[in-house]
Amino acid sequence: MTEADLSLFEALLSDPEALGAFQWFGWRDPGRFRRRWAENGLLADEQSVLTVACRGEFAGFVSWRRARAMTSAPYWNIGIQLRPEARGRGIGTEAQRLLVEYLFAHTPVMRLEADTEDTNHAEQRALEKCGFTREGVQRAMTFRDGEWRDVVRYSLLRTDVRPEFGR
Ligand SMILES: CC(C)(COP(=O)(O)OP(=O)(O)OC[C@H]1O[C@@H](n2cnc3c(N)ncnc32)[C@H](O)[C@@H]1OP(=O)(O)O)[C@@H](O)C(=O)NCCC(=O)NCCS
C-alpha cells in the first residue's frame, strides 16, 4: 500500500456510507492504520493489508490475519472491502482469488478461512466462485447497527480443487 493509497484507505474506513451495510461498526481511532503503516507498511506477521488496484486506481483492500485452533497449526482469516464504485464488476472475486494464490504460494498454511454475514450474498457468492466451501452458520457472532448478526464461515484448503478462472 502506497502513501497515496493510505489516504484513500483511511477515507474509506471513515465513511459509513462507503463502507456499506455490512462493514460499518462505529467510530474507531482513525490514526491506527497510519501508525501501523509507518511501522511496517501494513505487512506484519499477525495481520496484513494489500491494496486492490484496478487499472492503477485504488479500488479497496484485502486483508489477512493469523487465526489458530491449535498453537502449532495457524491459518489465515481473510477479508475484503471495495469502494462502492468498484463493486459488482468482478473485482472482489478476482482480488480474493489472487489473495488465495498469494497466501498459498508464500506461506505454508493448509487452511484459509473467511467469515461474512448471512445476508451478504455478494461476498458469499464471490467466495464460492473462488472455491471456498460453506462450513456453517455461527449464531450471533457479530454486533452491528443495534443487532446481533449470524455469520457464515467459509474455508478453502490448500488441497481443495480451485476454479481455473480461464487460466
Ligand atoms: C463483497 C464484495 C467484496 C464482493 O465483490 P464484488 O466485486 O462486488 O463482487 P463480484 O462482482 O465479484 O460478484 C461476485 C458474485 O456476487 C454476485 N453479486 C454481486 N453483488 C451482489 C448483490 N448485491 N447481491 C447478490 N449477489 C451479488 C455477482 O453477481 C457475482 O456472482 P455471479 O458471478 O454468479 O453472477 C464487495 O461487494 C464489497 O466490497 N462489498 C462491501 C464490503 C463487504 O461486504 N465486504 C465483505 C465483508 S465480509
PDBQT file of the ligand as one rigid body, heavy atoms in Angstrom, charges set to zero:
ROOT
HETATM    1  C1  LIG A 201     -18.494  -8.274  -1.098  1.00  0.00    +0.000 C 
HETATM    2  C2  LIG A 201     -17.593  -7.756  -2.220  1.00  0.00    +0.000 C 
HETATM    3  C3  LIG A 201     -16.124  -7.956  -1.856  1.00  0.00    +0.000 C 
HETATM    4  C4  LIG A 201     -17.885  -8.585  -3.495  1.00  0.00    +0.000 C 
HETATM    5  O1  LIG A 201     -17.064  -8.110  -4.538  1.00  0.00    +0.000 OA
HETATM    6  P1  LIG A 201     -17.746  -7.601  -5.901  1.00  0.00    +0.000 P 
HETATM    7  O2  LIG A 201     -16.656  -7.191  -6.815  1.00  0.00    +0.000 OA
HETATM    8  O3  LIG A 201     -18.784  -6.583  -5.585  1.00  0.00    +0.000 OA
HETATM    9  O4  LIG A 201     -18.464  -8.919  -6.414  1.00  0.00    +0.000 OA
HETATM   10  P2  LIG A 201     -18.333  -9.590  -7.854  1.00  0.00    +0.000 P 
HETATM   11  O5  LIG A 201     -18.661  -8.560  -8.891  1.00  0.00    +0.000 OA
HETATM   12  O6  LIG A 201     -17.017 -10.273  -7.949  1.00  0.00    +0.000 OA
HETATM   13  O7  LIG A 201     -19.530 -10.624  -7.805  1.00  0.00    +0.000 OA
HETATM   14  C5  LIG A 201     -19.440 -11.839  -7.132  1.00  0.00    +0.000 C 
HETATM   15  C6  LIG A 201     -20.763 -12.573  -7.266  1.00  0.00    +0.000 C 
HETATM   16  O8  LIG A 201     -21.709 -11.951  -6.376  1.00  0.00    +0.000 OA
HETATM   17  C7  LIG A 201     -22.860 -11.565  -7.112  1.00  0.00    +0.000 C 
HETATM   18  N1  LIG A 201     -23.299 -10.317  -6.529  1.00  0.00    +0.000 N 
HETATM   19  C8  LIG A 201     -22.704  -9.106  -6.627  1.00  0.00    +0.000 A 
HETATM   20  N2  LIG A 201     -23.388  -8.197  -5.909  1.00  0.00    +0.000 NA
HETATM   21  C9  LIG A 201     -24.445  -8.863  -5.371  1.00  0.00    +0.000 A 
HETATM   22  C10 LIG A 201     -25.507  -8.485  -4.515  1.00  0.00    +0.000 A 
HETATM   23  N3  LIG A 201     -25.626  -7.224  -4.069  1.00  0.00    +0.000 N 
HETATM   24  N4  LIG A 201     -26.411  -9.437  -4.148  1.00  0.00    +0.000 NA
HETATM   25  C11 LIG A 201     -26.286 -10.701  -4.556  1.00  0.00    +0.000 A 
HETATM   26  N5  LIG A 201     -25.272 -11.132  -5.357  1.00  0.00    +0.000 NA
HETATM   27  C12 LIG A 201     -24.383 -10.216  -5.759  1.00  0.00    +0.000 A 
HETATM   28  C13 LIG A 201     -22.395 -11.375  -8.533  1.00  0.00    +0.000 C 
HETATM   29  O9  LIG A 201     -23.484 -11.490  -9.428  1.00  0.00    +0.000 OA
HETATM   30  C14 LIG A 201     -21.370 -12.499  -8.646  1.00  0.00    +0.000 C 
HETATM   31  O10 LIG A 201     -21.999 -13.768  -8.840  1.00  0.00    +0.000 OA
HETATM   32  P3  LIG A 201     -22.227 -14.405 -10.311  1.00  0.00    +0.000 P 
HETATM   33  O11 LIG A 201     -20.899 -14.403 -10.982  1.00  0.00    +0.000 OA
HETATM   34  O12 LIG A 201     -22.772 -15.751 -10.008  1.00  0.00    +0.000 OA
HETATM   35  O13 LIG A 201     -23.194 -13.503 -11.018  1.00  0.00    +0.000 OA
HETATM   36  C15 LIG A 201     -17.848  -6.232  -2.496  1.00  0.00    +0.000 C 
HETATM   37  O14 LIG A 201     -19.165  -6.086  -2.991  1.00  0.00    +0.000 OA
HETATM   38  C16 LIG A 201     -17.661  -5.357  -1.271  1.00  0.00    +0.000 C 
HETATM   39  O15 LIG A 201     -16.555  -4.904  -1.008  1.00  0.00    +0.000 OA
HETATM   40  N6  LIG A 201     -18.758  -5.124  -0.541  1.00  0.00    +0.000 N 
HETATM   41  C17 LIG A 201     -18.729  -4.280   0.655  1.00  0.00    +0.000 C 
HETATM   42  C18 LIG A 201     -17.843  -4.838   1.758  1.00  0.00    +0.000 C 
HETATM   43  C19 LIG A 201     -18.147  -6.265   2.120  1.00  0.00    +0.000 C 
HETATM   44  O16 LIG A 201     -19.284  -6.686   2.189  1.00  0.00    +0.000 OA
HETATM   45  N7  LIG A 201     -17.039  -6.990   2.344  1.00  0.00    +0.000 N 
HETATM   46  C20 LIG A 201     -17.104  -8.364   2.777  1.00  0.00    +0.000 C 
HETATM   47  C21 LIG A 201     -17.288  -8.366   4.233  1.00  0.00    +0.000 C 
HETATM   48  S1  LIG A 201     -17.147  -9.990   4.902  1.00  0.00    +0.000 SA
ENDROOT
TORSDOF 0
